[in-house]
Amino acid sequence: MEALVANRYTSNTGDTERVFLAGDAAHAYPPSGGFGLNTGIGDAFCLAHKLARGVTKDTAESYNSERRTVGL
């Protein structure tokens, strides 16, 4: 069993094209401990909060740094 975490949770390919990873797309954990579900819910909450406020390059980058740290 191993845990996997994406290198980046965001991808800015241009001003209008953004990709955000959350939940199992961003990280996979062994089934013991329930870390995957809890972390996925945290990803969704954080991303929804940032999207509601309007996403800029800075807030997209902050999502990556905040949530990837939790994933690791």
Backbone hydrogen bonds in HBPLUS format (Angstrom, degrees):
<---DONOR---> <-ACCEPTOR-->    atom                        ^
c    i                          cat <-CA-CA->   ^        H-A-AA   ^      H-
h    n   atom  resd res      DA  || num        DHA   H-A  angle D-A-AA Bond
n    s   type  num  typ     dist DA aas  dist angle  dist       angle   num
A0004-LEU N   A0028-ALA O   2.78 MM  24  5.09 160.0  1.81 150.0 157.1     1
A0028-ALA N   A0004-LEU O   2.80 MM  24  5.09 156.7  1.85 146.7 151.7     2
A0006-ALA N   A0026-ALA O   2.85 MM  20  5.24 163.2  1.88 161.4 158.7     3
A0021-LEU N   A0009-TYR O   2.76 MM  12  4.90 160.6  1.80 150.5 150.8     4
A0011-SER N   A0019-VAL O   2.92 MM   8  5.11 135.3  2.13 147.5 152.5     5
A0019-VAL N   A0011-SER O   3.10 MM   8  5.11 149.2  2.19 137.4 146.1     6
A0013-THR N   A0017-GLU O   3.22 MM   4  5.62 149.0  2.32 153.7 161.0     7
A0026-ALA N   A0023-GLY O   2.96 MM   3  5.55 146.2  2.08 115.5 124.7     8
A0027-HIS N   A0023-GLY O   3.09 MM   4  6.34 146.6  2.20 148.9 159.0     9
A0038-ASN N   A0034-GLY O   3.48 MM   4  6.62 174.7  2.48 152.2 153.5    10
A0039-THR N   A0035-PHE O   2.92 MM   4  5.90 162.2  1.95 151.4 156.9    11
A0040-GLY N   A0036-GLY O   2.90 MM   4  5.92 154.2  1.97 143.6 151.3    12
A0041-ILE N   A0037-LEU O   2.99 MM   4  6.20 157.0  2.05 152.8 157.8    13
A0042-GLY N   A0038-ASN O   3.12 MM   4  6.34 155.9  2.18 142.3 148.9    14
A0043-ASP N   A0039-THR O   2.88 MM   4  6.18 150.8  1.97 146.9 155.2    15
A0044-ALA N   A0040-GLY O   3.00 MM   4  6.26 164.8  2.02 149.7 152.7    16
A0045-PHE N   A0041-ILE O   2.95 MM   4  6.15 162.2  1.98 151.5 156.3    17
A0046-CYS N   A0042-GLY O   3.01 MM   4  6.10 169.9  2.02 150.0 153.0    18
A0047-LEU N   A0043-ASP O   2.90 MM   4  6.05 166.9  1.92 155.8 159.9    19
A0048-ALA N   A0044-ALA O   2.89 MM   4  5.94 162.3  1.92 148.4 153.6    20
A0049-HIS N   A0045-PHE O   3.00 MM   4  6.14 158.8  2.04 148.8 154.6    21
A0050-LYS N   A0046-CYS O   3.07 MM   4  6.32 158.0  2.12 147.7 153.2    22
A0051-LEU N   A0047-LEU O   2.87 MM   4  6.08 159.1  1.91 152.8 159.0    23
A0052-ALA N   A0048-ALA O   2.94 MM   4  6.05 154.8  2.01 147.9 154.1    24
A0054-GLY N   A0051-LEU O   3.14 MM   3  5.01 149.9  2.23  97.5 106.7    25
A0060-ALA N   A0056-THR O   2.93 MM   4  6.08 156.4  1.99 151.5 158.6    26
A0061-GLU N   A0057-LYS O   2.98 MM   4  6.13 153.6  2.06 141.5 148.6    27
A0062-SER N   A0058-ASP O   2.94 MM   4  6.19 145.5  2.06 141.0 151.0    28
A0063-TYR N   A0059-THR O   3.00 MM   4  6.24 147.8  2.11 142.7 150.1    29
A0064-ASN N   A0060-ALA O   3.21 MM   4  6.54 158.4  2.26 145.4 150.3    30
A0065-SER N   A0061-GLU O   3.04 MM   4  6.37 165.9  2.07 151.7 154.4    31
A0066-GLU N   A0062-SER O   2.86 MM   4  5.91 163.4  1.89 150.4 155.5    32
A0067-ARG N   A0063-TYR O   2.97 MM   4  5.88 167.2  1.99 152.2 155.4    33
A0068-ARG N   A0064-ASN O   3.02 MM   4  5.71 153.9  2.09 140.7 148.6    34
A0071-GLY N   A0067-ARG O   2.90 MM   4  6.18 157.4  1.95 147.4 154.0    35
A0072-LEU N   A0068-ARG O   2.89 MM   4  6.13 150.9  1.97 149.9 156.4    36
